């Protein structure tokens, strides 16, 4: 599904942040990328989703056999990539429902599926709102406007559930959540686990991994993956902290 | 320094303002209509003021950003006869639902296209020409008032030439349930000017909603002046849509005077005209009045448009809320001049003004100049102006959900402009949103 080879990236005209990432994620797998602040986790998510402001200086990224880096951000999304934002953007004046329907129909058109009419759309929305315990009235507001931190994160997972991506990149979706919200978000993620879908969880803490069990865990430090392992790695990190990276790196 | 007076100038007096001579010639050559004698004298005097003032120049602060060459380079002789328009020309501009409709073609009332309908007792709505014939006393003051608004040469020219317009007058306590819809259509195969003069006179505690649209085809010049007088506790909602032909010139002056507790709630959408200027002057004559001035200007190509507002807090306890947004693309030039004055006696004034602009084209230009002049000490006033591009993070968020860049930009621009519509009601708001959406789709180009 996703093949990253020797990826180097930097902030436009700035310092290099990713210094040779190699990572393969197969369909059906859940990978967790952990690491201390400033290790390059969010940069990796941003580069994969096509966030402006980064330059790839070397390496390649293939997604379902396509050169991902050659695609515009919206083309990547229509090809099935979803980035759950660490800091979801507030967009006053753009109604949530209107936005979501425009997004869903864009993605559906790209998949060769018919656009949903208002009734079908609403039905689908209702079912998924319930899953994440999001109040209906939030959807009548501007995108993320007046949402609490937890509501913003739940809204990201709700959007993911609506758009049904093939590759979901979740950038610190667990940060700032209380335990109830964390359970809801984790439940939403687990519900989306599927044989034809890959999920990459980017997180600073292992807390989320108590609820979503990853197939692989990678530890990122100073722009490189310095450790990879199965889910037991999380427990080890929990015990020793990122200080143990000193030895591994 | 004494004002130059036409009569005392030596021969060759027109040399100072050669751009005025086609209008002075047209005035002498025009067929004189049967009208009250006081009006003839005012027309003469107004023409004299126009001749003495000449066209505004960039040396005047209020016109510093305006390039009036398109207006000065051609003569636009005043249209001398009523125009014709097919009923389907109204279709894009009609409001949904019942209205009292006044249609003005080439600056003159078009009875066949108008449908004033049934008015409640104490309400008068009709053409300015009819008001002059039937109710001269009603309009005499309103037609005079705006001529002494300082150096306003185009208002003076309008006062000299105006043929028609509309007048709405409500007796105390009269409430118009349906909006008054005024559609101005201009047509010109060769350059012509339409001088429209209108008045809205609402007596105490009366209420009305007026939706005016300016549209047309050709290289004409609309020169519109409207006087609005609101009695104690009266409320006027005034929506103005300017979607003139892109070859046309639109110059308009709206003056509103508010008595105690009156409310003037105005919205102005500017989309059309190659050269446009819209002055809105509001004065609180009595305490506790409310003024809401909102609007949006959407410009592309080589359009140039100025919105100039001046709200004069001449009485205490009044509130002003003003939000204008500009979207300027290509090589267009948008200007916002917003002035709020709080006079010495106007304690407890509360005024907020904001002008926000999106600069989309690399060669597009915005000039914005918010000004507060405060002479009272117990006031709450704020103003601000911003000029920027679309928010990159918002754009990325929409694109990261699969929405193509052009569509994402359209959504964000629409949301930016639509914020100004928040205080407009129901069907009118939908109509305005549709105008904005059409502009974004490029259909207005």
Interface residues (C-beta under 8 A of the other chain):
Chain A: X49 X50 X51 X52 X72 X73 X74 X76 X77 X78 X82 X83 X85 X88 X89 X91 X92 X93 X94 X99 X100 X102 X103 X104 X106 X107 X110 X142 X143 X159 X163
Chain B: X391 X392 X393 X394 X396 X397 X398 X399 X400 X401 X402 X403 X404 X405 X407 X408 X411 X412 X414 X415 X416 X418 X419
